[in-house]
Protein backbone atom coordinates (compact mmCIF):
# COMPACT_ATOMS: atom_id res chain seq x y z
CA UNK A 1 0.00 0.00 0.00
CA UNK A 2 1.40 3.38 -1.01
CA UNK A 3 1.71 6.18 1.44
CA UNK A 4 -1.08 8.30 -0.06
CA UNK A 5 -3.66 5.48 0.23
CA UNK A 6 -2.67 4.82 3.84
CA UNK A 7 -3.23 8.45 4.78
CA UNK A 8 -6.66 8.52 3.11
CA UNK A 9 -7.84 5.40 5.01
CA UNK A 10 -6.63 6.83 8.28
CA UNK A 11 -8.47 10.08 7.58
CA UNK A 12 -11.76 8.34 6.87
CA UNK A 13 -11.47 6.12 9.99
CA UNK A 14 -11.10 9.17 12.17
CA UNK A 15 -14.15 10.81 10.56
CA UNK A 16 -16.23 7.61 11.00
CA UNK A 17 -15.41 7.14 14.65
CA UNK A 18 -16.04 10.81 15.41
CA UNK A 19 -19.46 10.56 13.76
CA UNK A 20 -20.39 7.59 15.87
CA UNK A 21 -19.44 9.46 19.02
CA UNK A 22 -21.49 12.51 18.03
CA UNK A 23 -24.45 10.31 17.11
CA UNK A 24 -24.39 8.54 20.45
CA UNK A 25 -24.25 11.78 22.37
CA UNK A 26 -27.29 13.06 20.61
CA UNK A 27 -29.58 10.22 21.71
CA UNK A 28 -32.08 10.75 24.71
CA UNK A 29 -31.49 8.58 27.93
CA UNK A 30 -34.52 7.43 30.01
CA UNK A 31 -34.27 7.82 33.95
CA UNK A 32 -36.74 7.12 36.92
CA UNK A 33 -38.23 10.32 38.33
CA UNK A 34 -37.26 11.08 42.01
CA UNK A 35 -39.60 9.97 44.94
CA UNK A 36 -42.03 12.55 46.21
CA UNK A 37 -40.93 13.95 49.61
CA UNK A 38 -42.82 12.55 52.69
CA UNK A 39 -45.71 14.66 54.04
CA UNK A 40 -44.76 17.21 56.62
CA UNK A 41 -47.98 17.16 58.72
CA UNK A 42 -47.73 16.35 62.46
CA UNK A 43 -49.85 16.34 65.62
CA UNK A 44 -48.40 17.08 69.07
CA UNK A 45 -50.61 15.63 71.83
CA UNK A 46 -50.24 16.44 75.54
CA UNK A 47 -52.54 15.66 78.45
CA UNK A 48 -53.02 16.14 82.16
CA UNK A 49 -52.21 13.75 83.65
CA UNK A 50 -49.61 12.40 81.26
CA UNK A 51 -49.10 8.83 80.13
CA UNK A 52 -52.03 8.16 77.77
CA UNK A 53 -51.50 5.73 74.89
CA UNK A 54 -52.08 7.35 71.49
CA UNK A 55 -54.13 5.64 68.77
CA UNK A 56 -54.52 7.15 65.26
CA UNK A 57 -57.50 5.96 63.21
CA UNK A 58 -57.70 2.94 65.51
CA UNK A 59 -54.04 1.96 65.23
CA UNK A 60 -51.68 2.14 68.20
CA UNK A 61 -48.80 4.53 67.57
CA UNK A 62 -46.50 3.21 70.29
CA UNK A 63 -46.45 6.65 71.78
CA UNK A 64 -47.68 8.02 75.11
CA UNK A 65 -48.50 11.60 75.92
CA UNK A 66 -46.81 13.99 75.60
CA UNK A 67 -45.50 13.05 72.14
CA UNK A 68 -45.70 13.97 68.43
CA UNK A 69 -47.13 11.87 65.58
CA UNK A 70 -45.16 12.83 62.43
CA UNK A 71 -45.26 12.39 58.61
CA UNK A 72 -49.00 12.94 58.30
CA UNK A 73 -50.70 13.90 55.04
CA UNK A 74 -53.39 16.53 54.96
CA UNK A 75 -56.70 15.24 56.29
CA UNK A 76 -58.85 14.57 59.35
CA UNK A 77 -57.60 12.00 61.86
CA UNK A 78 -59.39 10.13 64.65
CA UNK A 79 -57.24 10.38 67.78
CA UNK A 80 -58.04 8.04 70.71
CA UNK A 81 -56.35 8.28 74.09
CA UNK A 82 -56.28 5.29 76.46
CA UNK A 83 -55.06 4.93 80.06
CA UNK A 84 -55.71 2.36 82.75
CA UNK A 85 -58.63 3.30 85.07
CA UNK A 86 -59.77 6.11 82.67
CA UNK A 87 -62.57 5.93 80.16
CA UNK A 88 -61.29 6.07 76.55
CA UNK A 89 -61.28 9.55 75.04
CA UNK A 90 -61.72 10.23 71.30
CA UNK A 91 -61.42 13.41 69.22
CA UNK A 92 -60.94 14.41 65.55
CA UNK A 93 -57.94 16.48 64.51
CA UNK A 94 -57.46 18.19 61.10
CA UNK A 95 -54.01 18.46 59.53
CA UNK A 96 -53.97 21.18 56.83
CA UNK A 97 -51.64 22.89 54.32
CA UNK A 98 -50.52 25.66 56.63
CA UNK A 99 -49.26 23.25 59.30
CA UNK A 100 -47.37 21.21 56.71
CA UNK A 101 -45.96 24.27 54.91
CA UNK A 102 -44.68 25.88 58.11
CA UNK A 103 -43.66 22.50 59.56
CA UNK A 104 -45.48 23.35 62.78
CA UNK A 105 -47.39 20.41 64.39
CA UNK A 106 -51.06 20.77 65.20
CA UNK A 107 -50.93 21.08 69.00
CA UNK A 108 -53.60 19.36 71.13
CA UNK A 109 -53.85 19.53 74.94
CA UNK A 110 -56.59 17.84 77.00
CA UNK A 111 -57.09 18.29 80.76
CA UNK A 112 -58.87 15.18 82.08
CA UNK A 113 -59.27 16.73 85.54
CA UNK A 114 -61.88 19.08 84.05
CA UNK A 115 -63.93 16.34 82.41
CA UNK A 116 -66.52 15.08 84.90
CA UNK A 117 -67.11 11.93 82.86
CA UNK A 118 -63.50 10.94 83.51
CA UNK A 119 -63.54 11.48 87.28
CA UNK A 120 -64.56 9.21 90.15
CA UNK A 121 -65.62 9.62 93.76
CA UNK A 122 -65.23 8.03 97.20
CA UNK A 123 -68.00 7.65 99.75
CA UNK A 124 -66.36 7.82 103.18
CA UNK A 125 -68.10 6.45 106.26
CA UNK A 126 -66.89 5.55 109.75
CA UNK A 127 -68.13 4.26 113.07
CA UNK A 128 -68.17 6.52 115.02
CA UNK A 129 -68.82 9.36 112.61
CA UNK A 130 -67.17 12.80 112.32
CA UNK A 131 -63.74 11.43 111.44
CA UNK A 132 -61.50 13.68 109.36
CA UNK A 133 -60.78 12.26 105.90
CA UNK A 134 -57.25 12.24 104.45
CA UNK A 135 -56.32 11.30 100.89
CA UNK A 136 -52.66 10.35 100.44
CA UNK A 137 -51.81 12.06 103.75
CA UNK A 138 -53.46 15.34 102.74
CA UNK A 139 -56.55 16.45 104.63
CA UNK A 140 -59.65 16.94 102.52
CA UNK A 141 -61.12 19.20 105.21
CA UNK A 142 -64.22 16.99 105.24
CA UNK A 143 -65.63 14.59 107.84
CA UNK A 144 -67.48 11.31 107.66
CA UNK A 145 -69.99 10.54 106.33
CA UNK A 146 -69.17 12.38 103.11
CA UNK A 147 -68.68 11.79 99.39
CA UNK A 148 -65.41 13.11 97.99
CA UNK A 149 -66.15 13.91 94.33
CA UNK A 150 -64.21 14.84 91.17
CA UNK A 151 -61.23 12.61 91.90
CA UNK A 152 -58.82 11.66 89.14
CA UNK A 153 -58.65 7.89 88.66
CA UNK A 154 -55.73 6.26 90.44
CA UNK A 155 -54.54 4.57 93.64
CA UNK A 156 -55.31 6.35 96.89
CA UNK A 157 -54.72 5.82 100.60
CA UNK A 158 -57.82 6.84 102.53
CA UNK A 159 -57.15 7.56 106.20
CA UNK A 160 -59.56 8.56 108.99
CA UNK A 161 -58.57 10.53 112.07
CA UNK A 162 -60.77 10.96 115.14
CA UNK A 163 -59.66 12.15 118.56
CA UNK A 164 -59.23 9.34 121.16
CA UNK A 165 -59.46 6.77 118.39
CA UNK A 166 -56.79 4.94 116.49
CA UNK A 167 -56.21 6.20 112.95
CA UNK A 168 -57.08 3.65 110.33
CA UNK A 169 -56.45 3.56 106.60
CA UNK A 170 -57.09 1.54 103.49
CA UNK A 171 -55.72 1.59 99.94
CA UNK A 172 -58.31 1.78 97.17
CA UNK A 173 -58.47 2.19 93.38
CA UNK A 174 -60.69 4.89 91.83
CA UNK A 175 -61.99 4.44 88.28
CA UNK A 176 -63.63 6.90 85.91
CA UNK A 177 -67.33 7.46 86.47
CA UNK A 178 -67.54 5.21 89.57
CA UNK A 179 -67.89 5.56 93.34
CA UNK A 180 -65.79 3.60 95.81
CA UNK A 181 -67.10 3.06 99.34
CA UNK A 182 -64.76 3.10 102.34
CA UNK A 183 -66.27 2.16 105.71
CA UNK A 184 -64.08 1.69 108.77
CA UNK A 185 -64.66 1.00 112.44
CA UNK A 186 -62.32 3.25 114.44
CA UNK A 187 -60.86 1.72 117.57
CA UNK A 188 -61.62 3.69 120.72
CA UNK A 189 -58.20 3.93 122.38
CA UNK A 190 -59.85 4.85 125.69
CA UNK A 191 -61.35 1.33 125.68
CA UNK A 192 -59.02 -0.76 123.54
CA UNK A 193 -55.34 -1.21 122.84
CA UNK A 194 -54.11 -3.67 120.24
CA UNK A 195 -50.50 -4.83 120.05
CA UNK A 196 -49.36 -6.31 116.77
CA UNK A 197 -46.17 -6.63 114.76
CA UNK A 198 -46.97 -3.19 113.30
CA UNK A 199 -46.78 -1.29 116.58
CA UNK A 200 -44.85 -3.50 119.01
CA UNK A 201 -41.92 -5.95 119.15
CA UNK A 202 -44.31 -8.84 119.72
CA UNK A 203 -42.73 -10.80 116.84
CA UNK A 204 -45.86 -12.52 115.54
CA UNK A 205 -49.60 -11.93 115.48
CA UNK A 206 -50.32 -15.66 115.84
CA UNK A 207 -50.79 -16.00 119.59
CA UNK A 208 -51.95 -19.14 121.36
CA UNK A 209 -52.59 -18.23 125.02
CA UNK A 210 -52.19 -15.53 127.66
CA UNK A 211 -51.47 -15.47 131.40
CA UNK A 212 -50.86 -12.69 133.95
CA UNK A 213 -48.59 -12.95 136.96
CA UNK A 214 -49.20 -11.37 140.36
CA UNK A 215 -47.20 -8.28 139.35
CA UNK A 216 -49.55 -7.67 136.41
CA UNK A 217 -46.93 -8.71 133.88
CA UNK A 218 -48.74 -10.11 130.84
CA UNK A 219 -47.26 -13.29 129.36
CA UNK A 220 -48.25 -14.36 125.87
CA UNK A 221 -47.67 -17.70 124.16
CA UNK A 222 -47.01 -17.81 120.43
CA UNK A 223 -47.39 -20.30 117.63
CA UNK A 224 -43.67 -20.63 116.89
CA UNK A 225 -41.68 -18.00 118.81
CA UNK A 226 -41.99 -19.03 122.44
CA UNK A 227 -43.31 -16.51 124.98
CA UNK A 228 -43.41 -12.72 125.14
CA UNK A 229 -43.88 -10.61 128.28
CA UNK A 230 -45.22 -7.08 128.67
CA UNK A 231 -45.28 -5.03 131.88
CA UNK A 232 -47.21 -2.12 130.42
CA UNK A 233 -44.08 -0.34 129.20
CA UNK A 234 -41.41 -2.86 128.31
CA UNK A 235 -41.49 -6.03 126.24
CA UNK A 236 -39.44 -9.03 127.28
CA UNK A 237 -39.46 -12.81 127.54
CA UNK A 238 -36.11 -13.56 125.94
CA UNK A 239 -34.84 -14.97 129.24
CA UNK A 240 -37.42 -17.76 128.99
CA UNK A 241 -37.15 -18.26 125.25
CA UNK A 242 -33.72 -19.89 125.44
CA UNK A 243 -34.83 -22.75 127.67
CA UNK A 244 -38.23 -23.51 126.13
CA UNK A 245 -38.11 -27.08 124.76
CA UNK A 246 -40.58 -26.09 122.03
CA UNK A 247 -41.40 -22.64 120.66
CA UNK A 248 -45.09 -23.57 120.32
CA UNK A 249 -46.71 -22.67 123.63
CA UNK A 250 -50.08 -24.22 124.49
CA UNK A 251 -50.80 -22.82 127.95
CA UNK A 252 -49.58 -20.29 130.51
CA UNK A 253 -50.54 -20.20 134.17
CA UNK A 254 -49.16 -18.90 137.49
CA UNK A 255 -49.14 -20.70 140.84
CA UNK A 256 -49.79 -19.34 144.32
CA UNK A 257 -46.12 -18.32 144.69
CA UNK A 258 -46.05 -16.31 141.46
CA UNK A 259 -44.12 -18.99 139.58
CA UNK A 260 -44.96 -19.04 135.88
CA UNK A 261 -45.66 -22.31 134.06
CA UNK A 262 -45.34 -22.52 130.27
CA UNK A 263 -46.72 -25.66 128.62
CA UNK A 264 -45.32 -26.49 125.19
CA UNK A 265 -45.36 -29.28 122.62
CA UNK A 266 -42.32 -30.81 124.32
CA UNK A 267 -42.76 -30.47 128.05
CA UNK A 268 -43.13 -27.42 130.28
CA UNK A 269 -40.95 -24.78 131.94
CA UNK A 270 -41.26 -23.06 135.31
CA UNK A 271 -39.92 -19.55 135.85
CA UNK A 272 -39.84 -17.55 139.09
CA UNK A 273 -38.34 -14.37 137.71
CA UNK A 274 -34.76 -15.52 137.65
CA UNK A 275 -34.54 -19.33 137.60
CA UNK A 276 -36.02 -21.64 135.01
CA UNK A 277 -36.61 -25.38 135.23
CA UNK A 278 -37.59 -27.59 132.32
CA UNK A 279 -39.74 -30.70 132.64
CA UNK A 280 -39.88 -32.84 129.56
CA UNK A 281 -38.42 -35.88 127.87
CA UNK A 282 -36.68 -38.24 130.34
CA UNK A 283 -36.71 -35.61 133.05
CA UNK A 284 -40.10 -36.14 134.66
CA UNK A 285 -42.96 -38.53 135.13
CA UNK A 286 -45.10 -36.94 132.45
CA UNK A 287 -47.25 -39.43 130.51
CA UNK A 288 -46.85 -37.32 127.37
CA UNK A 289 -44.84 -34.22 126.48
CA UNK A 290 -47.51 -32.21 124.66
CA UNK A 291 -48.77 -30.09 127.55
CA UNK A 292 -52.29 -28.69 127.15
CA UNK A 293 -53.18 -27.41 130.62
CA UNK A 294 -51.70 -26.93 134.13
CA UNK A 295 -53.43 -26.13 137.43
CA UNK A 296 -52.66 -26.14 141.18
CA UNK A 297 -54.50 -27.00 144.36
CA UNK A 298 -54.35 -25.15 147.66
CA UNK A 299 -51.37 -27.27 148.72
CA UNK A 300 -49.37 -26.27 145.64
CA UNK A 301 -49.58 -29.68 144.00
CA UNK A 302 -49.30 -29.62 140.23
CA UNK A 303 -51.81 -31.19 137.84
CA UNK A 304 -50.62 -31.53 134.26
CA UNK A 305 -53.00 -32.27 131.39
CA UNK A 306 -51.31 -33.77 128.33
CA UNK A 307 -52.29 -35.45 125.09
CA UNK A 308 -51.40 -38.76 126.74
CA UNK A 309 -53.15 -38.45 130.09
CA UNK A 310 -53.22 -36.38 133.27
CA UNK A 311 -50.77 -36.59 136.15
CA UNK A 312 -50.19 -35.11 139.61
CA UNK A 313 -46.84 -33.90 140.90
CA UNK A 314 -46.01 -33.07 144.51
CA UNK A 315 -42.98 -31.41 146.11
CA UNK A 316 -42.36 -29.12 143.13
CA UNK A 317 -41.95 -31.94 140.68
CA UNK A 318 -40.42 -34.36 143.16
CA UNK A 319 -42.96 -37.15 142.72
CA UNK A 320 -45.29 -37.98 139.85
CA UNK A 321 -48.48 -40.04 139.60
CA UNK A 322 -50.61 -40.60 136.50
CA UNK A 323 -54.36 -41.16 136.72
CA UNK A 324 -55.34 -44.44 135.10
CA UNK A 325 -57.88 -45.31 132.44
CA UNK A 326 -60.47 -46.29 135.03
CA UNK A 327 -60.65 -42.64 136.12
CA UNK A 328 -59.85 -40.86 132.88
CA UNK A 329 -61.19 -42.83 129.92
CA UNK A 330 -59.80 -40.52 127.22
CA UNK A 331 -56.09 -39.83 127.50
CA UNK A 332 -56.25 -36.72 125.29
CA UNK A 333 -56.71 -34.01 127.93
CA UNK A 334 -57.56 -30.45 126.86
CA UNK A 335 -57.98 -28.78 130.26
CA UNK A 336 -57.68 -29.34 134.02
CA UNK A 337 -59.08 -27.36 136.96
CA UNK A 338 -58.93 -27.55 140.76
CA UNK A 339 -62.08 -26.28 142.49
CA UNK A 340 -62.32 -24.57 145.88
CA UNK A 341 -62.40 -27.96 147.63
CA UNK A 342 -59.31 -29.20 145.74
CA UNK A 343 -61.36 -31.60 143.65
CA UNK A 344 -59.82 -32.12 140.20
CA UNK A 345 -61.87 -31.60 137.05
CA UNK A 346 -60.44 -33.12 133.88
CA UNK A 347 -61.75 -32.02 130.46
CA UNK A 348 -61.27 -34.74 127.83
CA UNK A 349 -61.27 -34.46 124.06
CA UNK A 350 -64.08 -36.93 123.40
CA UNK A 351 -65.33 -38.40 126.68
CA UNK A 352 -66.64 -35.40 128.61
CA UNK A 353 -65.40 -34.55 132.12
CA UNK A 354 -64.01 -36.61 134.97
CA UNK A 355 -64.36 -35.16 138.48
CA UNK A 356 -61.90 -36.69 140.96
CA UNK A 357 -62.23 -35.91 144.67
CA UNK A 358 -59.23 -34.55 146.53
CA UNK A 359 -58.46 -37.86 148.24
CA UNK A 360 -58.57 -39.72 144.90
CA UNK A 361 -61.02 -42.19 146.42
CA UNK A 362 -63.99 -41.32 144.25
CA UNK A 363 -64.61 -39.99 140.78
CA UNK A 364 -67.41 -39.62 138.29
CA UNK A 365 -67.69 -39.18 134.56
CA UNK A 366 -69.87 -36.36 133.26
CA UNK A 367 -70.97 -36.44 129.64
CA UNK A 368 -73.89 -35.41 127.47
CA UNK A 369 -75.62 -38.74 128.10
CA UNK A 370 -75.42 -38.77 131.88
CA UNK A 371 -75.62 -35.05 132.63
CA UNK A 372 -76.83 -33.54 129.32
CA UNK A 373 -73.95 -31.13 128.93
CA UNK A 374 -73.71 -29.69 125.44
CA UNK A 375 -71.19 -32.19 124.05
CA UNK A 376 -68.25 -34.35 125.06
CA UNK A 377 -65.45 -32.30 123.45
CA UNK A 378 -64.32 -30.27 126.49
CA UNK A 379 -62.11 -27.32 125.57
CA UNK A 380 -62.12 -25.05 128.64
CA UNK A 381 -62.86 -25.12 132.39
CA UNK A 382 -63.22 -22.22 134.84
CA UNK A 383 -64.54 -21.59 138.34
CA UNK A 384 -66.53 -18.55 139.35
CA UNK A 385 -66.25 -16.62 142.66
CA UNK A 386 -69.31 -18.43 143.95
CA UNK A 387 -67.80 -21.85 143.20
CA UNK A 388 -69.68 -22.70 140.01
CA UNK A 389 -67.81 -24.77 137.42
CA UNK A 390 -68.11 -23.46 133.87
CA UNK A 391 -67.38 -25.57 130.81
CA UNK A 392 -66.67 -24.60 127.19
CA UNK A 393 -66.89 -27.00 124.26
CA UNK A 394 -65.46 -27.74 120.86
CA UNK A 395 -67.30 -27.00 117.64
CA UNK A 396 -70.69 -28.67 117.49
CA UNK A 397 -73.08 -27.62 114.75
CA UNK A 398 -75.67 -30.09 115.99
CA UNK A 399 -76.10 -28.28 119.32
CA UNK A 400 -75.05 -24.88 118.00
CA UNK A 401 -72.41 -24.25 120.67
CA UNK A 402 -72.65 -22.77 124.13
CA UNK A 403 -71.62 -23.21 127.77
CA UNK A 404 -72.56 -25.56 130.58
CA UNK A 405 -72.17 -24.81 134.28
CA UNK A 406 -72.51 -26.80 137.51
CA UNK A 407 -74.00 -24.90 140.45
CA UNK A 408 -73.33 -27.57 143.07
CA UNK A 409 -76.52 -29.50 142.54
CA UNK A 410 -77.07 -29.79 138.80
CA UNK A 411 -75.98 -28.82 135.31
CA UNK A 412 -77.37 -25.98 133.20
CA UNK A 413 -76.76 -25.14 129.54
CA UNK A 414 -76.56 -21.65 128.03
CA UNK A 415 -76.58 -21.11 124.27
CA UNK A 416 -75.08 -17.63 124.37
CA UNK A 417 -72.10 -18.19 122.09
CA UNK A 418 -71.95 -17.68 118.31
CA UNK A 419 -73.53 -20.62 116.53
CA UNK A 420 -71.10 -23.46 115.91
CA UNK A 421 -68.24 -21.73 117.69
CA UNK A 422 -65.41 -23.40 119.61
CA UNK A 423 -64.52 -22.22 123.10
CA UNK A 424 -60.77 -21.84 123.62
CA UNK A 425 -60.65 -20.38 127.14
CA UNK A 426 -62.87 -18.97 129.91
CA UNK A 427 -61.95 -16.28 132.43
CA UNK A 428 -64.35 -15.24 135.21
CA UNK A 429 -63.56 -11.98 136.98
CA UNK A 430 -64.31 -10.92 140.57
CA UNK A 431 -67.68 -9.50 139.47
CA UNK A 432 -68.68 -12.93 138.12
CA UNK A 433 -68.52 -11.66 134.54
CA UNK A 434 -67.60 -14.42 132.12
CA UNK A 435 -65.14 -13.72 129.34
CA UNK A 436 -65.22 -16.49 126.77
CA UNK A 437 -62.52 -16.79 124.12
CA UNK A 438 -63.99 -18.39 120.99
CA UNK A 439 -62.92 -18.85 117.39
CA UNK A 440 -65.60 -16.29 116.47
CA UNK A 441 -64.67 -13.51 118.87
CA UNK A 442 -64.62 -12.65 122.57
CA UNK A 443 -67.95 -13.07 124.36
CA UNK A 444 -68.77 -11.13 127.54
CA UNK A 445 -71.55 -12.49 129.76
CA UNK A 446 -72.52 -10.45 132.82
CA UNK A 447 -74.20 -11.74 135.94
CA UNK A 448 -77.45 -10.36 134.53
CA UNK A 449 -76.97 -12.57 131.45
CA UNK A 450 -76.31 -9.63 129.16
CA UNK A 451 -74.24 -10.94 126.27
CA UNK A 452 -71.81 -8.94 124.11
CA UNK A 453 -69.78 -10.48 121.32
CA UNK A 454 -66.65 -8.52 120.41
CA UNK A 455 -65.35 -9.30 116.91
CA UNK A 456 -64.02 -7.57 113.83
CA UNK A 457 -67.46 -6.29 112.84
CA UNK A 458 -67.95 -4.15 115.95
CA UNK A 459 -64.35 -3.36 116.94
CA UNK A 460 -62.54 -3.07 113.62
CA UNK A 461 -59.79 -5.36 114.93
CA UNK A 462 -58.82 -8.75 113.53
CA UNK A 463 -60.00 -10.59 116.64
CA UNK A 464 -62.34 -13.26 115.34
CA UNK A 465 -60.10 -16.11 116.57
CA UNK A 466 -59.50 -15.50 120.27
CA UNK A 467 -57.20 -18.13 121.76
CA UNK A 468 -56.88 -17.04 125.41
CA UNK A 469 -58.18 -14.53 127.95
CA UNK A 470 -57.07 -13.27 131.39
CA UNK A 471 -57.57 -10.27 133.67
CA UNK A 472 -55.15 -8.07 135.61
CA UNK A 473 -55.58 -6.59 139.10
CA UNK A 474 -56.87 -3.29 137.66
CA UNK A 475 -59.79 -5.01 135.94
CA UNK A 476 -58.35 -4.81 132.43
CA UNK A 477 -59.05 -7.80 130.22
CA UNK A 478 -56.25 -9.15 128.02
CA UNK A 479 -56.83 -11.62 125.25
CA UNK A 480 -54.62 -13.33 122.71
CA UNK A 481 -55.72 -13.85 119.14
CA UNK A 482 -54.53 -15.93 116.24
CA UNK A 483 -53.83 -13.37 113.55
CA UNK A 484 -54.65 -10.19 115.46
CA UNK A 485 -51.97 -10.06 118.14
CA UNK A 486 -52.60 -9.11 121.78
CA UNK A 487 -55.57 -6.95 122.80
CA UNK A 488 -56.27 -5.05 126.01
CA UNK A 489 -59.84 -4.08 126.93
CA UNK A 490 -59.91 -1.18 129.39
CA UNK A 491 -63.68 -0.81 129.71
CA UNK A 492 -64.20 -3.29 132.55
CA UNK A 493 -63.66 -0.88 135.48
Secondary structure, DSSP 4 states (H G I P E B T S, - for coil): --HHHHHHHHHHHHHHHHHHHHHHHTS----PPPPPPPP-EEEEEEEES---EEEETTEEEEEESSEEEEEEPSEEEEEEEE-TTSPPEEEEEEE-HHHHHHT-PEEEEEEGGG-GGG-EEEEEEEESS-PEEEETTEEEEEESSEEEEEE-SEEEEEEEE-TTB--EEEEEEE-TT-EEEEEEEPPBTTTEEEE-TTTSS---SBEEEEEE-TT--EEEEESSS-EEEE-SS-EE-HHHHTT-S-S-EEEEEE-TTS-EEEEETTEEEEESSS-EEEE-TTTS--S-S-EEEEEE-TT--EEEEETTEEEEEETTTTEEEE--TTT-S---EEEEEE-TT--EEEEESSS-EEEE-TTSS-EEEE-TTTT--S-S-EEEEEE-TTS-EEEEE---TTT---EEEE-SS-EEEE--SPTT--EEEEEE-TT--EEEEETTEEEEE-TT--EEEE-HHHH-SS-SSEEEEEE-TTS-EEEEEBSS-EEEE----
